[in-house]
Amino acid sequence: MRFLHTSDWHLGRSFHQVGLLGAQARFVDHLVETVHAEHVDAVLVSGDVYDRALPSPDTVDLLSHAVTRLIDAGAAVVLSSGNHDSAIRLGFASDLLARSGLHIRTAAHSIGVPVLVGDVAVYPLPYLEPAVAAEPLQATERSHAGVLRAAMSRVDADRALRGGRSVVMAHAFVTGGATSDSERDISVGGVSAVHPRVFAGTDYVALGHLHGRQRVSETVRYSGSPLALSFSEATQTKGSWLVEVGESGVQVEAVDAPVERPLAVLRGDLDALLVDPAHTAAERAWCQVTLTDAVRPLGAMEQLRRRFPHTLVLQFDPQGAPVSVRSYAQRTTAESDLDVCCSFLSHVRGGHGPTQDEQAVLASAVEAVRVDRAGHEDEGQLPLSLPSAREGAA
């Protein structure tokens, strides 16, 4: 049997306010092509199908079209819920949908009941939040390791009766996996990792949750997310695993996903970045730029986008900038109100003080505030009329 192991589609996600739905639709096109070309028997999605519990209508429509096309291409589809999914919503009408080849597992009662793909038993485990799953699974420990052990005891019991080869799908942080910035923390009491030996006896373990495609062992793997979801994933190759489970064992092959737009992480002085030919490839990439100029350049983003039009993140890490040893109060004690305003503007601009025109505007504003305050507080104000001598004598 041939399986395409994927996970963490995060349908509906945006990347630094750039919508990814179009790129996700093209990933579905790639999956359908792979199912046809590789004669895939089942597509496995190990959790985080959606990016949020309440996906938008367009996002739901994309998933509907995706599973329909994959089934029409000849593959069964097996979905399990992740920590981003609403288990109840994702699992709606799952018993009915299973009759058409779409198998959705989101509830504790389905654990240990396999999806049969030919002669291979596939056991999808939904994301198991320890505080919720420990009691129904009768776990002896309210932790990620505890609930997964309890879930696997049900799998083991069914496997012992059924025999044959098996695949387990799980959405968890398994020891040996490398994290990135885009995964949601699922730790309980500071502990989130589960040892891979909890899956002992399984021919292949199709993991989800970590967004980098990686191998914990030969038969325990993360497919990772099909698209980059943070700049910490700039060096990762996205895709899925093509897994063949047969009499001779398990064969695994990487299938790379199409790259909608590459990522680039740039660092340096602005002037150097704008002319360095080494960054030519970054001109079509989503860019995260860290400027190291000692004084923050004015209009830095505008200048960067002339060469790197897809810059999304701009950070500053000034190198060699003078550091004042005086406190803010010490620096401003002897300064006039206008000087304080000018100093503040210089500070927020990374060393660029006000222009003459800006200083004139600030001076006018400071003077208007002074006059207004004096009027309210009756400071130095002349009365409209003075009392007469007779009134004063009274």
C-alpha positions in Angstrom: 0.0 0.0 0.0 1.2 3.5 -0.9 0.5 6.4 1.4 1.1 10.1 1.0 2.0 11.4 4.5 1.1 15.1 5.0 0.1 17.3 7.9 -0.3 20.9 9.1 -2.1 22.3 6.1 -3.2 25.2 8.2 -5.8 26.2 5.6 -6.8 29.9 6.0 -3.4 30.9 7.5 -1.7 34.2 6.5 2.0 34.9 6.4 2.7 38.3 7.9 -0.7 39.5 6.7 -0.3 38.0 3.3 -3.1 35.5 2.6 -2.0 32.0 1.7 -5.2 30.5 0.4 -4.1 30.7 -3.3 -0.8 29.0 -2.5 -2.6 26.3 -0.5 -5.0 25.7 -3.5 -1.9 25.1 -5.7 -0.5 22.7 -3.1 -3.8 20.7 -3.4 -3.2 20.7 -7.2 0.2 19.2 -6.5 -1.2 16.5 -4.2 -3.8 15.5 -6.8 -1.0 15.2 -9.4 1.1 13.1 -7.0 -1.8 10.8 -6.3 -2.2 10.2 -10.0 1.5 9.8 -10.8 2.5 7.6 -7.8 -0.7 5.5 -7.6 -1.3 6.6 -4.0 -3.8 4.5 -2.1 -4.4 6.9 0.7 -3.6 10.5 1.7 -2.9 11.0 5.4 -3.3 14.4 7.0 -2.0 14.3 10.6 -3.7 17.2 12.2 -4.0 21.0 11.9 -6.1 20.8 8.7 -7.4 24.3 9.4 -5.5 27.1 11.0 -8.3 28.1 13.4 -11.3 26.5 15.0 -13.7 28.8 13.0 -12.4 28.8 9.4 -13.8 31.2 6.8 -16.3 30.0 4.2 -13.6 30.2 1.5 -11.3 28.0 3.6 -14.0 25.3 4.2 -14.7 25.4 0.4 -11.1 24.7 -0.3 -11.0 21.7 1.9 -14.2 20.4 0.4 -12.8 20.6 -3.1 -9.4 19.2 -2.0 -10.9 16.0 -0.5 -13.3 15.5 -3.4 -10.5 15.8 -6.0 -8.2 13.4 -4.1 -10.9 10.8 -3.8 -11.8 11.2 -7.4 -8.1 10.7 -8.2 -8.4 7.2 -6.6 -7.1 7.7 -3.0 -8.8 7.4 0.3 -8.3 10.5 2.5 -7.7 10.1 6.3 -7.9 13.3 8.4 -7.2 13.6 12.1 -7.7 16.8 14.1 -4.8 18.9 15.5 -4.5 21.4 18.2 -5.7 24.2 15.8 -8.8 22.4 14.7 -12.2 22.3 16.2 -12.7 18.5 16.7 -16.5 18.8 16.7 -16.7 20.9 13.6 -14.0 19.0 11.6 -15.6 15.7 12.6 -19.2 16.6 11.5 -20.9 13.7 9.7 -17.7 11.7 9.8 -19.5 8.3 9.8 -21.5 9.3 6.7 -18.4 10.7 4.9 -16.4 7.5 5.6 -18.7 5.7 3.1 -17.4 7.8 0.3 -13.7 7.4 1.2 -13.2 10.4 3.5 -12.2 9.2 7.0 -12.2 11.9 9.7 -11.1 11.0 13.2 -11.5 13.7 15.9 -13.0 11.9 19.0 -11.7 9.7 21.8 -14.2 6.9 21.1 -12.7 6.3 17.6 -9.2 5.6 19.0 -8.2 2.0 18.4 -10.6 1.6 15.5 -8.6 1.5 12.3 -9.2 2.7 8.8 -8.4 -0.3 6.6 -6.5 0.6 3.4 -6.0 -2.7 1.7 -4.2 -5.0 4.1 -2.8 -2.1 6.2 -4.6 -0.8 9.3 -4.3 2.9 9.7 -4.9 4.2 13.3 -5.6 8.0 13.3 -5.1 9.6 16.7 -6.6 13.1 17.1 -4.7 15.7 19.1 -5.1 14.7 22.7 -5.2 17.6 25.1 -4.2 16.0 28.4 -6.7 18.0 30.6 -9.5 16.8 28.3 -8.4 13.3 27.2 -6.9 11.8 30.3 -10.2 10.8 31.9 -12.0 9.2 28.9 -8.8 7.4 28.0 -8.2 6.3 31.6 -4.7 7.6 31.4 -2.6 7.1 34.6 -0.8 10.4 34.0 -2.3 13.7 33.0 0.4 14.6 30.4 1.0 14.3 26.7 3.0 11.1 27.3 0.3 9.7 29.5 -2.6 10.2 27.1 -0.6 9.0 24.1 0.4 5.8 26.0 -3.3 5.3 26.9 -4.3 5.8 23.3 -1.6 3.4 22.0 -2.8 0.7 24.5 -6.1 0.7 22.6 -4.2 0.5 19.3 -2.1 -2.3 20.6 -5.1 -4.2 21.7 -6.8 -4.0 18.3 -3.5 -4.9 16.5 -3.0 -8.0 18.6 -6.4 -9.3 17.5 -6.1 -8.1 13.9 -2.5 -8.8 13.1 -0.8 -7.5 9.9 0.9 -4.2 9.2 -0.1 -0.9 10.7 0.3 2.9 10.4 -0.3 5.3 13.3 -1.1 9.0 12.7 -0.5 11.4 15.6 -0.3 15.1 16.3 2.3 15.6 19.0 5.8 16.8 19.9 7.9 13.7 19.8 11.4 13.7 21.3 14.0 14.2 18.5 12.0 16.7 16.5 13.3 20.2 15.7 10.9 23.1 16.3 10.3 26.4 14.4 8.8 29.7 15.4 5.3 28.9 13.9 4.2 26.0 16.1 1.8 26.7 18.9 3.2 25.7 22.3 1.3 22.6 23.7 3.4 22.0 26.8 1.7 21.1 30.0 3.6 22.0 33.1 6.5 22.9 30.9 6.6 19.4 29.4 5.4 18.6 25.9 7.7 15.9 24.4 6.8 12.3 24.0 9.4 9.6 23.5 9.1 7.7 20.2 9.1 4.3 21.9 5.5 4.9 22.8 4.8 3.9 19.1 6.7 0.6 19.4 5.4 -2.1 17.1 4.1 0.3 14.4 5.3 -0.1 10.9 5.2 3.6 10.2 4.3 6.6 12.3 2.9 9.7 10.4 3.4 12.6 12.7 2.1 16.2 12.6 2.6 19.4 14.7 6.2 20.3 13.9 6.4 22.3 10.7 9.8 21.1 9.4 9.8 17.9 7.3 12.1 15.6 9.3 13.0 12.1 10.5 12.8 11.1 14.1 13.8 7.5 13.0 13.5 5.6 9.8 9.8 4.9 10.4 8.8 7.8 12.7 8.6 11.0 10.7 7.1 14.5 10.5 5.9 15.6 7.1 6.0 19.3 8.2 3.7 22.0 6.8 3.4 22.2 3.0 4.1 26.0 3.1 6.5 28.0 5.2 4.7 29.7 8.1 7.5 31.7 9.6 10.9 33.0 8.6 12.6 30.5 10.8 11.6 28.0 8.1 13.5 29.8 5.4 16.0 27.0 4.9 13.5 24.1 5.1 12.4 22.1 2.0 8.7 21.7 2.2 6.7 18.7 1.0 5.5 15.3 2.1 6.6 11.6 2.4 5.6 8.9 0.0 5.4 5.8 2.1 5.2 2.2 0.8 4.3 -0.4 3.3 4.7 -3.9 2.0 5.9 -7.4 2.8 9.5 -6.3 2.4 9.1 -3.5 4.9 8.7 0.2 4.7 10.2 2.4 1.9 10.0 6.2 2.3 10.7 8.8 -0.4 10.5 12.6 -0.1 8.1 14.5 -2.4 8.9 18.2 -2.6 6.1 20.7 -2.7 6.0 23.6 -5.2 7.4 26.8 -3.8 5.0 29.7 -4.3 7.6 32.3 -3.3 10.9 31.6 -1.5 11.9 33.2 1.8 15.0 35.3 2.4 16.5 36.5 5.7 18.8 39.5 5.1 21.1 41.3 7.6 23.5 44.3 7.1 23.8 48.0 6.6 21.1 49.4 4.3 23.5 50.8 1.6 25.3 47.4 1.4 22.1 45.5 1.1 20.8 47.7 -1.7 23.8 47.0 -4.0 25.2 43.6 -3.0 24.9 41.2 -5.9 24.8 38.2 -3.5 21.2 39.1 -2.7 19.9 39.0 -6.3 17.8 35.9 -5.6 16.1 37.7 -2.7 14.6 40.2 -5.1 11.6 37.8 -5.7 11.5 36.4 -2.2 9.5 37.3 0.9 12.1 39.1 2.9 12.9 39.6 6.6 15.5 42.3 6.9 17.6 43.3 9.9 19.4 46.6 9.5 22.6 47.0 11.4 23.3 50.7 10.6 24.5 52.6 13.7 21.9 55.3 13.0 18.5 54.2 11.8 18.1 55.2 8.1 15.1 57.4 7.2 12.6 55.7 4.9 14.3 52.4 5.3 11.3 50.2 4.2 10.7 52.3 1.1 14.3 52.1 0.1 14.4 48.3 0.7 11.2 47.7 -1.3 12.7 49.4 -4.4 15.1 46.4 -4.6 13.2 43.8 -2.5 9.5 44.6 -3.3 8.3 41.7 -1.2 9.9 42.7 2.1 7.5 41.9 4.9 9.5 42.4 8.1 12.0 45.1 9.0 14.0 45.0 12.2 16.8 47.1 13.6 20.0 45.9 15.4 22.3 48.9 15.3 26.0 48.0 15.5 28.5 50.5 16.9 25.8 53.0 18.0 26.8 55.1 21.0 25.1 54.1 24.3 24.3 56.8 26.8 25.1 56.1 30.4 22.8 58.9 31.7 19.2 58.2 32.6 16.4 59.8 30.7 15.7 62.2 33.6 19.3 63.3 33.7 19.4 63.9 30.0 16.3 66.1 30.1 16.7 68.0 33.3 18.4 71.0 31.8 16.6 70.9 28.5 13.8 73.2 27.4 10.4 71.7 26.4 11.4 72.2 22.8 14.7 70.5 23.3 12.9 67.5 24.9 10.6 67.2 21.9 13.5 67.3 19.5 15.5 64.8 21.5 12.5 62.4 21.6 12.0 62.7 17.8 15.7 62.0 17.3 15.4 58.9 19.6 12.5 57.3 17.9 14.2 57.9 14.5 17.4 56.2 15.6 19.5 59.4 15.6 17.8 61.5 13.0 16.7 64.8 14.6 14.0 67.1 13.3 14.4 69.2 10.2 14.2 73.0 10.4 10.5 72.9 9.3 9.7 70.2 11.8 11.5 72.1 14.5 9.4 75.2 13.7 6.2 73.1 13.9 7.3 71.7 17.3 8.2 75.2 18.6 4.8 76.5 17.6 3.1 73.6 19.3 5.1 74.0 22.5 4.3 77.7 22.6 0.6 77.1 22.0 0.6 74.6 24.9 2.4 77.0 27.1 -0.1 79.8 26.3 -3.1 77.6 26.8 -1.8 76.2 30.1 -1.1 79.7 31.4 -4.7 80.7 30.5 -6.2 77.8 32.4 -3.9 78.3 35.4 -4.1 82.1 35.4 -0.4 82.4 35.2 0.9 85.8 34.3 -2.5 86.9 32.9 -3.6 90.5 33.0 -7.3 91.0 34.0 -9.6 92.5 31.4 -10.2 95.5 33.7 -8.6 96.8 36.9 -10.7 97.7 39.9 -11.2 101.5 40.5 -9.7 103.3 43.4 -13.2 103.5 45.0 -13.7 99.7 44.5 -10.3 99.1 45.9 -11.0 101.2 49.0 -14.1 99.3 49.8 
